[in-house]
Amino acid sequence: MNNTVVVAIPATTANMGPGFDCLGMSLSLYNEIHMSLTPGFINIEIEGEGAEDIARDERNIVFCAAKRVFTEIGESCVGLSIKLINQIPASRGLGSSASAIVGGLVAANKLTGSRLSQERLLDLATEMEGHPDNVAPALLGGIIVSVFQEGKVHYLRVSPPEGLNAVVAIPEFHLSTHSAREVLPKQVSMKDAVFNLSRSALLVAALCQNRLEMLRVAGTDALHQPYRTKLIPGMNEVIEGALQAGALNVTLSGAGPTVIALTDGEKPAVNDAMKGAFQRAGVSCQVKNLKPTVEGARII
């Protein structure tokens, strides 16, 4: 067994508009996990985003994920030392919980001799998270189309088109996934279902063929974004402003409140438009230029 393992895990954006719970992409913003065996006690240190709010005991998500690996390989978790260096904001729609789950699984698996396959790690991560849209790109990198069926994730990976850029406007308030799901209807119309099916298919095809001009139509949604608008002041204005400034498409990142604009190369006008629209709605935010990544969680 190794003494210490260090893992870097990328942020992710889920749904990408119409691909509710089945599409996700990894982004160039990282959390880092340092993990080592410490028989007899648990020690958890946290730096960076969310440090004041994240549990430092057995409730910690990274520790829970690591413990799941020990259970899976039939060993007892006698104690761990964990250090988290977080750059991914928590509860903002950028996959912070997915990064914790994936990072904990990958680090513990490496620490115990890499006995679990990547596919098994993905299945375990999905069981813990509830759906694969964030954990799959966090583990595998790139753009992932996924289905979770009977305890197993079936997926295909799409390489992000060259030159694709992601502008993320991150409001300075939290929005839990639970709250964002509570506003969604229990049933949807056939019209809305067809709306999203057609656009999800077009979105994947456009990404595969590098037809970026198709993203404005392909990235629209009728199943979740219209209902979440009331939770995020200025959301519609942010989307419209970014589109007018030259974005290819603009959507909620995951459950929000982060709004993500895809652009062909860097477009400073899109950054300014998104920040300005949020400010006019009374919402402070930070704006980051990120890139889709081709690599998921990695040992460093």
N, C-alpha and C positions, 0 to 999 in steps of 0.2 A: 504494500500500500504506500502511496505517496504521502509526504508530510503535509504539504500545503498545496491547494489547488486555487488558481485564480481564473475566473470566467468573466468574459464581457458579453452582455446580452443587449441586443438592439431594441429600441422602441418600435412600436408597431402602430399602424392605422388600420382599423377594421371597417368592414362594410364597403368602403370606397364608393358610397352612394347606394346603389340598388342591391349590392350583394350581402344582404342582411344575414349575419351569423355564418357566412360561408366564404367571404373574400377578405384577404388581409395582405398587408405589405410591410416589410421591415424598413426601418429608417435609421439614419446615421446619428443617433443619439443613444448613449449607452449607460447602463448600470453595470457596476463591477462587483463581483462577489469573491471574497477571499475566505476559504474554508479549510479547516484542519481538524483532526481528531484530538479531543481533549478528554480522555477517560475520566468520568466522575463528575463533570460539571458542564454547564452551558454558558458560553460567553458571547454576547452579540453587541457589536459596535456599529454605529450608523453615522455616516457623514453625508451631507448634501440634502437633496430634495426629500421632504417628508421626515427628516430625522427626528423632529419633535413629536411626531404622531405615530410612528411605527413601533410595534411591540418589540420588547427586548427579552422576551421569555419564550416559553414553548408555544405561544400563540403566533409567533412570527412566521410569516408565510414561507420564507426561505427555509427555516428550520423544519416546518411541516413537510415541505417538499423533500428535503433531505431524508427525513425520517421515513417517508414513503418508499424511498429507494432501499433503505435498510430492511424494511418489512418485505419488500418484493424479493430480495435476495436471501431472505431467511436469517438475517442477522439482527442483533439488538443494537440500537443506537446508544452507545455508552456515554457520549458527550461530544459536543462540537464547539469549536471557536469559529465565529462568523463575523466578518467585517463587510459592511455594505457601503459602497461609494456610489451614491445615486445622482444621476443627471436627469432622469425621466420624472417629470412632475407626477404626483399621485392624484388619482381620481380626476384626470383631465381628458381621458380618451386617447391616451398614447401607450396603453398596454403596460402600465407599471406593475399590476398584479401578475400579468402573464410573464413579465421579465423575472419577477421574483420566483414564480413557480418553475419556469424553465431553468433559471440559473441554479436554483437549489437542487433540482434533479440532475442536471449536467455535472455540477461540482461533486455531489455525493457519489454519483456513478463513477466518475474518474477517481475519486478518493478510495473507492472500494474495488478498483480493478477493472472498470469498464465492462461489467458483466451484462448490462442491459443494452439492447440495440437502440438505435435512434428511433425506430418505429415504436418500440415499447415505451420509450421515454415520451414520445408524442401522445400515445394513448393515455399514459398516466397523467400527463399535463392537462389533457382535455378532460379527463375525469375530475380533476381538481378545479379547473376553471369553469367547466360546464359546456363549453363549445370551443371549437378549434380556431376560430377566426383570428385571434391574437397569438395564441401559443404556437401555432404552426409556423407563421413567419418568424417569430422570435427564435424558434429552434432551428429552422431550415433556411431562413433568409429568402429574399426575393418576394414575388407575389404568389400567394398560395390560394388555390381553389380547393375547398375541402368539404367533406361530408363525414359526419360522425354517426356510425351505424353499428348497433349491437356491440358497443364497447371498443370499436376500432375506427381509426381515422383513415379514410380513403382520400387521397389528395393528388393533385398535379401542381407542379411548380412552373411558373412563368418568369423568365428573366425580364427585369424592368427595361423598357426601351432606353436606348442611349440618349443622354441629354435631358432626361426627365428630372425635374426639380420639384421639391415639395416645400411650400411656404406654410408654416403652421403658426396660427395666431392662437396663443394660449391665454385664456382669461385668468385673472387672478382670483378665481373662486373654484371650489370643488363641486363636482356633480357625480354622485355615486351612480354606478350602473343600475343598482336596484331602483333608485328614484327615476332614472331615465326610462326604465322598462315599465314602471307603474303607469305611465301616461299612455302607453300603447294600447290599442284596442285588442280585445280577445279574438275578434274575427275581422276579416277584411273582405272587401268586395272582389268579385271575379275580375272586374275592371282593373283594380289596383294590383291584383296578383299578376295579371297579364302584363301590366305596365312594367313591373319590376322584373319579371322573367325575361321579357324582350330586351330590356336595357342591360341586365346582367350578362346575357349572352353576347350582346353587342360590345359591351365593355371588355370582356375577356378576348373576343376576337380582335378588337382594335389594339389591345395591348400586345397580343401575339404577332400582329402584322405591322406594328409600329405606325398605326394610323391615328396619330394623336389628335387630328382634327375632328375625329368622331367622339372624343371624350365629353364634349359639352352636352350632347344628347344622351350618350351612353351612361353618364354619371348621375343622372337624375333619379329621384326616388319618390315613392308614394306610400311606403309602408311604415317608416319610422321618423324621418326628418320633419314632416309637417306637424306631427304631434309633439315633438320636442322643442319646437320653436319657442313656445311660451316659457320654457325653462332657461332660455339663453337670450337675454336682452340684446337686440341689435343683430341677431343671427342672419335674418333675411337681408339686411342692409350690407352686412359683411360679404355675403355671397354675391350679391348684385354688384357691389363695388369692385370686388376682385375680378369678376367676369368682365366688367367694363374696362378694367385696367389691363386686360390681356391674358387672364388665366384660362387654361384649357378646360378645367372644370373645378368646382368648389363644392365641398361636402362637409358634413360633420365628420370628425375623426372618432370612430367608435360611437360611444354614447354621448360624446361631447364632454365639456363645453368647447373643446378645441375645434376650430374650423381649419380645414386643410385645403389649400389650393395647389393643384398640379399645374406646372408651367413648363414650357419648352425652354430650358436654360433659366438663368436667374432674371427676374423681372422686378426691379426695385419698386416700380409703380404699384405692383400687386401688394407688396409689403406695406407700403404707405396707405393704400386704400383700405386694407383690412384693419390696420391699427386705428386709422382715423374713424372708420365706421363704428368700431367698438367704443372708442373714446366718446363719440357723439351719443352713444347709448348709455354713457356713464360707467363703462366697464374698462378697468385697467387691464392691459394685456402685454405680453411679450411676444415678439414675432421672431421666428427662427427660420433660416434657410437650411433645409436638410436634403439629403439625397436618398433615394431608394438604395438599399444595400443588397448585394448578391450573396452575402454570408450571414448566417444566423449566429446563435450562441457559439462562442469559441473559447478554447482554453488558451490563456496567454501566459 
